[in-house]
Amino acid sequence: MYKTLAPDGKLNICGAKIARLRVALVPKCSQRALADKLQLEGLIVTKNTVQCIESGNRFVTDIELKAIAKVLGVTTDELLQDE
């Protein structure tokens, strides 16, 4: 049987970490600002997309994960590590 949910029932395992890293950025970075930065990387995302990712209500593609890691200044492995 295939698993499509994280152990906590969410649709991704990186959303909470993305939220923590975003808030820790200096200067502070809102969800809208993160969406804007991701758009500069070529992703079509909105503030609502970021909110859904961070809350675990949306899958994250490998393309999105790579861009998010770049914008946040971390590796994709760091976003996927268990906490």
Helices and strands as residue ranges (DSSP letters): H 15-24, H 31-40, H 47-54, H 62-72, H 76-80
